[in-house]
Amino acid sequence: MKCYVLVTGDLKRRQSIIDYIDKVPEIAGWRIASGGIFLLSEKDEEWLTDRVHEEFPKLVFLIVSLDFYSVQGYQARDTWEFIFLSSASTPMSSNVGSPLSKRGIGSSK
């Protein structure tokens, strides 16, 4: 399972995109955070891009793969946990606080 972020400036279509994502069985889960829609899927970026483009041919968007061990930023703990679902079995560190924390694993970075 990998985590991706679907990024678009078309906020008017956000609910339509979410409604569509809910119908795609290959997308195991989603959440909105940091202005993007985070997706969990076994499929790759190209497959996801093709599906979104087929449904929304005029939508300008990016789908970006996230690697929990290289992504940096500040997010709520539940967002880090969502991203972590797609990663290796290393347990979440207790240094992931609320409401925001940097990265989500027990590294000193």
C-alpha positions as CSV (number, residue, x, y, z in Angstrom):
1,M,0.0,0.0,0.0
2,K,1.3,3.4,-0.9
3,C,0.2,6.9,0.1
4,Y,-0.3,9.6,-2.5
5,V,-1.5,13.2,-2.5
6,L,-3.9,14.5,-5.1
7,V,-3.3,18.2,-5.5
8,T,-5.5,20.5,-7.4
9,G,-6.4,24.2,-7.3
10,D,-10.0,23.4,-8.3
11,L,-11.6,23.6,-4.9
12,K,-15.1,23.7,-6.5
13,R,-14.7,20.1,-7.6
14,R,-13.3,18.8,-4.3
15,Q,-16.6,17.1,-3.2
16,S,-17.1,15.6,-6.7
17,I,-13.6,14.2,-6.6
18,I,-14.2,12.7,-3.1
19,D,-17.5,11.2,-4.2
20,Y,-15.7,9.6,-7.1
21,I,-12.8,8.3,-5.0
22,D,-15.3,6.7,-2.6
23,K,-16.5,4.6,-5.6
24,V,-13.0,3.3,-6.6
25,P,-12.4,0.0,-4.8
26,E,-8.7,0.2,-5.6
27,I,-8.4,3.3,-3.3
28,A,-8.4,1.9,0.2
29,G,-8.8,5.2,2.0
30,W,-8.6,8.9,1.8
31,R,-8.4,12.1,3.9
32,I,-8.1,15.8,3.3
33,A,-5.0,17.5,4.8
34,S,-2.7,20.3,3.9
35,G,-4.8,21.4,0.9
36,G,-4.6,18.0,-0.8
37,I,-6.5,14.7,-0.8
38,F,-4.3,11.9,0.6
39,L,-5.0,8.5,-0.9
40,L,-4.0,5.0,0.0
41,S,-3.8,2.5,-2.8
42,E,-1.9,-0.5,-4.1
43,K,-2.0,1.1,-7.6
44,D,0.7,3.4,-8.9
45,E,0.7,7.1,-9.8
46,E,0.0,6.4,-13.5
47,W,-3.0,4.2,-12.8
48,L,-4.5,6.7,-10.3
49,T,-3.8,9.6,-12.7
50,D,-5.5,7.8,-15.6
51,R,-8.6,7.1,-13.4
52,V,-9.0,10.7,-12.2
53,H,-8.4,12.0,-15.7
54,E,-11.0,9.7,-17.2
55,E,-13.6,11.0,-14.7
56,F,-12.5,14.7,-14.7
57,P,-10.9,15.3,-18.2
58,K,-10.5,19.0,-17.7
59,L,-9.2,18.9,-14.2
60,V,-5.6,20.2,-13.7
61,F,-4.0,18.1,-10.9
62,L,-1.0,16.3,-9.7
63,I,-0.7,12.9,-7.9
64,V,2.4,12.7,-5.8
65,S,3.7,9.6,-4.1
66,L,4.7,10.0,-0.4
67,D,7.4,8.0,1.3
68,F,6.8,8.2,5.0
69,Y,10.5,8.1,5.6
70,S,11.4,11.0,3.4
71,V,8.4,13.3,3.7
72,Q,8.9,16.3,6.0
73,G,6.4,18.8,7.4
74,Y,4.0,19.5,10.2
75,Q,0.8,17.5,10.4
76,A,-1.7,16.3,12.9
77,R,-0.9,12.9,14.4
78,D,-3.8,11.3,12.6
79,T,-2.5,12.5,9.3
80,W,0.9,11.0,10.0
81,E,-0.8,7.8,11.0
82,F,-2.7,7.7,7.8
83,I,0.5,8.2,5.8
84,F,2.2,5.6,8.0
85,L,-0.5,3.0,7.0
86,S,1.3,2.7,3.7
87,S,4.8,2.2,5.1
88,A,6.8,-0.5,6.8
89,S,5.9,-2.0,10.1
90,T,8.0,0.3,12.3
91,P,5.7,1.5,15.1
92,M,4.7,5.1,15.4
93,S,6.9,7.0,17.8
94,S,5.6,8.8,20.9
95,N,7.2,12.0,19.7
96,V,4.3,12.5,17.3
97,G,2.3,15.0,19.2
98,S,-0.9,17.0,18.9
99,P,-2.0,19.1,17.3
100,L,1.0,19.3,15.0
101,S,4.3,17.5,14.9
102,K,7.2,17.3,12.6
103,R,7.5,14.1,10.6
104,G,6.1,11.0,12.2
105,I,8.8,8.5,13.1
106,G,11.2,8.3,16.0
107,S,14.1,9.9,14.2
108,S,16.1,12.8,15.5
109,K,15.8,14.7,12.2
